[in-house]
Amino acid sequence: MQIFHHSTNLVARVSIYGGLFFVILAGYVIYALTGSPYVTDVNEAREQPVPFSHRHHASELGLDCRYCHTSVEQSSFAGIPPTQTCMTCHSQIWTNAPLLEPVRQSYRSGKSIEWTRVNMLPDFVYFNHSIHVAKGVGCTTCHGDVGGMSLTYAANTLQMSWCLGCHREPEKYVRPKEYIFSTTYRAPSNQLELGQRLIKEYKIHTSTDCYTCHR
């Protein structure tokens, strides 16, 4: 005697395959969402106490990145410039500009400006600016066209998959050290050939072990 209807096998197959499809679709949606600008804030300018323009200071005035980010070559942290650095120039120019009143107030009170951080990594990720600079990774490789930013925003997700792209194939990204801090540098047509040479010259190792970044 037949207990189940003939269509039961079809229903069971459809349920199994449909459930599997739903799980895969849900995984893809979650993956796409975590890498989307909605979550990462990529290309979204962050509101700051003072609307500092990298385009004006770095490109138009030609200030070197290290003038403000003084520790980038020796430390894991690039450094946030103290108010005194700003006032080196702004005690002489734009001295009464309302836009710069928070800077002057900070200088008078001795209280640091509370900048909103733009590029952030989780606490469980170890990152060192100095070693990347020493190995030929330029500022714009990670931070994008900073010299063209009127207001600063994150140009890349800085998620693990993005970082691994460079760690696995550094020849695509490394540049001569004299161009590390250039905001106008563009990879040449022979980048792969150049990159392979620089990998040997700078003694770069393709470090993709977990403990490289998770210590």
C-alpha positions, 0 to 999 in steps of 0.5 A, a space after each residue: 500500500 502506498 502511504 505517500 502521494 506520488 508528488 511527495 518525492 517532487 515536493 521533497 526535492 524542491 524543498 531541499 534544493 529550494 532551501 539550499 538555494 535560499 542559504 546560498 542567496 542569503 550568504 551572497 546578500 550578506 557578503 555583498 552587504 558587508 562590502 557595500 558603501 552602506 556598511 563601509 562608508 566608502 566614498 562617503 565624506 565624514 563630517 569633521 569639526 573643520 572641513 579640512 581639504 587635502 586637495 588644497 593643502 597637498 595638491 594646490 599648496 604642495 605640502 608633503 604628507 609627512 608635514 602633518 603625518 609625522 610618524 608615518 615612517 617610524 610608527 604603526 600610526 600615521 599620526 594626527 597633526 597637533 593644532 600647533 602644526 595648523 597654526 604654523 601657517 594659520 597664525 599668519 594667514 586666514 587669521 580671522 576666517 570663521 571656518 577656522 575658529 575651532 582651530 584657534 579655540 583649540 590653540 587657545 585652550 590647549 584642548 585637541 580638536 576631536 577629528 572624526 576618524 575616516 580609515 578604521 581597522 578592527 581592534 583584532 587587526 594589526 597594521 603598521 604604516 612604517 613597514 608598508 612605507 618601507 616596502 614601497 606602498 604609496 599613500 594613495 594605494 590604500 587611501 585613494 586620490 587623497 590629493 583630489 579630496 576636498 573632504 576626506 573619505 575612505 577610498 577602499 574598504 580595508 577589509 581582509 579580502 582587499 588587503 589580501 589582494 595586495 599581499 598576494 600580488 604586491 608586484 601590482 602595487 609597489 612603487 619606487 620609494 621616491 614616489 611613496 608620498 606622491 599624490 599624483 603618481 600613476 602606475 606605469 605601463 610596465 608596472 608588473 616588470 617594475 614591481 617584480 624588480 622592486 620586490 627583490 630590491 625591497 626584499 618583499 615577502 608575500 605574507 598571507 599567514 593569519 598571524 601576519 595581521 592577527 597577533 
